[in-house]
Amino acid sequence: MDDDVKTNRDRDMVMESSIGRIRMERSLGSNETAWIWTGKEVLQKGTSNLEVCVKTSSGNPNADCHAFGIIRFEVEGESDGFASSGLWLSLTTIACFLGFAFKGFNADPPIPLPILIALLIMALLMLPVGFSVSNLNTEAQLNDNARLIDAELKSSGAEFTTLSELMGDANVLAIGAIAPGSESAQDQANELELLLGQREDVAVVQIVIGNGSMMSDVDAYRSSINSSWPIVLDYNQEFVSTSPTGNADSLVLVDSSMHVTWSQSPTGGAKAMNDASVGIEGGGPSSLMP
């Protein structure tokens, strides 16, 4: 959407709506409550609108909206980095070859021509490698099997715990990451309950994530889910900073070395988690333990 356009009535431009989505409520304190809808669509890059239309039972029935609001936001694309890896690795490869060749020709005796030709071919074969790796960037590059830090998580007003403490003697820690007011929370809880019924070597925790998440969100989930496992707060966003799923609803399996061995967003099935857990226990492809 262009910066000078306030709104767009073209329904084809709507990326997602609340129709068919579950409305959740979030307590903000001071007797204030927020309505929350969560979406699953990947938003397009660029400037977009979050448009809110509210109708009341006592308002004019012929009016489309009795209260209308717009929140303008921008979806940024992935960073291209501050330097092209393909360009710089190619330049350094060529520079190294030219420097070696110059010194080789001036040596006594000079380096044989067949060796220089072989080195040139090797240098040319290395050029595509530079274009296949990520650009140089100041942001952390996390792969699917990233190693999580032993994040400090808030369990109550002044009490904290860590991922290692939550895992205990279990072989696998199943983590459900949920944003405040997410409708994925109950879906995750149902699948985690099934997983616990299938395995005895799994520990489970759900972590409330997000920049504005609070202990009141944790308390709300504890009341609504009524689970047998702890629900804690990612207090300083230590968990999401090293999780490959980032700041999104997800299910994550972690082995005893704190490596992510399986993940899926926004939720996943108990069977898939059980299959991945079997791989961890047997040292299979899902396990990164030595």
N, C-alpha and C positions, 0 to 999 in steps of 0.2 A: 504494500500500500504506500502511495506517495505521501511525503511529509505534509503536503498542503491539503490532503483529503481527510476529512473528519471521520466519515464512515462510508460504507459501501453496502448498498442494498442488493447487490447481486448475490443470490444464494449460492451460485457456483463457486464463489470465493470463500465460502465458509469451510474452514478446515475441520472443525469439530464443534458439536453443540452438546448441551446437557440432556437432550432428548434421549431417553432410554438409559441414562446414567443415574446412579443412586445419589441422592442428596445426603451429604453428611453434615453434621454440626460440630463446631469446634468452639470450646469455651476460651475466651480471651481474657478472662478475669474482669473485675469491676462490673459484673453483671452484664457483660457483652458477649454475644454469640455470633459466630460467622458461619454462613452457609458455604459448603465446599463441594465441588464436583471435580473428580479427577478424570483425566483423559488418557487415551492410549495412542493417539495419532502422533506421528513425528511432524512437528511444526516446520513450515517452510522458512528458509532464511530470509531475513529482511524485517521491515517494520510491520507489525500486526496490531490488531485491536482485540481486547477482551471486552465484549459488550454484554452488559447486564440489563435485562428487561424484567421488571417485577410487576405483577398484577395483584391487586388486593380484592377481597370479596366485597368490600364496601365501595369500590371505585366505579367509575363509568364503565359499563360492560362493553361499550362500543369502542373504547380506547385500546390501542394495541399494547401500550405500556402505561402504567400509572407512575412508574419511576424508571428512569433510564440513565445508565452510566457507561462511560468508556474509559478503559485503562489502556494507554498506548505503550507498547513495549517492543523491543527489538530482539530477534533471534540471531545470534552471531554464529557464523560458520566456524569450522575448525581453523585454528591458527596455521598459517603457512610457514611459520618460523621466520627467523631473522636472516637465514642464509640457506641457499639451495645446496643440499648435499650433493646432488648430481654435478652441479657446476664446480664446487670447490674440490670434491674428490677427484674429478676429472683433471682439473688444473694441477693439483698437487701430483697426481700420477704422471702426467706429461712432463711436469717440471723435474720430477725426480729422474725420469728416464733421460731427459735431455742433459741433466747435470751428470749422470753416470756415463752417458755416451761421450760427453765432452772430456771428462777426466780419462775415460778409457782410450780415446784416440790420442791423448797427449801422454799416455803412459809409455814406459819403455820396458818390455815391448808392448805395443798397443793390444787392446782386447780384440780377439779374432772377430771378424765380421759375422760369421754364423751365430756366435753367442749374442751379439747385439741384435740381430734379427729375431732370435728367439725371445729376447727380453722385450722387444717392441711388440711382438705378437701377444705376449703375456700381459703387457700393459694395456693393449687394446681390448683384450678379453676382460680386463678388470673394469673398464669404463661402465658397462651396463650395471654393475653392482652399485655404483654411486647413485643411480637413478631409481634403484629398487628400495632404498632405505629412506627413513623419515628425514625431513629437513632438520637442520640444527635449530633447537628450540629451547627456551628457558622453562617450558612447562614439562611436568613429569609425563613420561610415556609409559603407560601401564598396559601390560599384556594380559591375556585372559587368565594366566596362571601366576598373577602377581603375588608377592608375599606381603601379607597384611602386617602392619605394626600391631603390637599388643596394646590396642587402643584402650584408653581409660573411659569408662562408660558410667554415667550417673544412674544410680538405682533408687536413690531417695534424696531428701534435702541435703544431707551432708555425707552420704555414703556413696562410694564409687567401687567399681569392680573392673576387671579386665577380661579380654577374650580368653586368655589362658586359664584364668580362674573359672570362667564359665564352662570351658571345655573339661576341666578336671582330668579324670582318667579315661575319658572317652576317646575313641579313635577318630571320630568325626564330629565337627561342630557345624550344625545346620543353622544358618543365620537368615532371618527374614528382615529385610530392610524395608521400612514403611515410612512414608511421609505423613504428616498430621492430616487426619480426616480422610485417609485413603480407603477406598472400597476394596483394595487388594488385601487388606489386613486379614479379613475373615477368610478369604480364599486361601491365603498362605497358611493360616492357622489350621484349617481343615486338612490340608495336605501334610503339614508337619505332624499333626495328630496321627494320621495314617502311617507316616514314616516311623514314629515311635512305637506303633503297634507291630511293626515288621522287624525292628532292630532294637537291640539292647545296648549297642556300643555307640549310640549317637546322643549328643547333647544338643539342646535346642535353645535358641534365644531369638527374640524379635527386638530390633533396634529402631527407635524412632529417629529419623534423620531429617535434615533440612535446616536452612539458616535460621528460621524463626521458630523452630520447635522448642517446646517447653515441657516441664514436668507435668503440667496439666494435661498435655497430650498423652503422656505415658499413662497417667491415672485414668484417662478416658478409655484407652485401649484395654487396660487391665480390667475395667468394669464391663466393657462390651464383649471382649474375647473370652475372659474367664479361663485362661489357659493354665496348664500345670508347669509351664516354663517361665522364666523371668522375661519381663519387658523393660528395657532400659533406654536411656537417652544418649545419643551421640553428642556429648556435651560440647566438645571443642572440634567436632567434625573430623576427629582423627580416623574414624573408620572409613568414611567416604573418601578421604584424601588418598588412601592406598587401595581402595576397592576398584576393580575393573568396571563395575557397574555404575560407579560414580554416585551422584545424588539422585538416584531413581529407585523406585520400588523394585525389589529383586529378591530372589532366593540364592544364597551362596553356601557352598560346602567348603569347609576348610579342614585340612589334615593337621596332624600334630606338629608339623613344622611351620604352621601358619600360612601355607601356600593355598591359594584358591584352586580347587580341583574341578569345580563345576559351578556354573551360575546361569541364571535365566531371569529375564524381566518380563512383566512385573511379578509373575508368580510361576510356579512350575508344578509338575505332578509328583506324587509320592513314588511312583514306579521309577521315574527317571532319577530321582534322588537315591532311591535304594540301589539301582544299578550302578550309579557312580560310587556309592559307599562300598559296594562289593569290590570295585576296582581298587579303591584305596586300601581296603583290608588285605587284598591279595597282592598289593604292589603292582597292579596292572597299569594300563595306560592313563587311568584317571589319577594315579598317585604320583606325587613328586618326592616322596620320602626316599632317602637313600636306603 
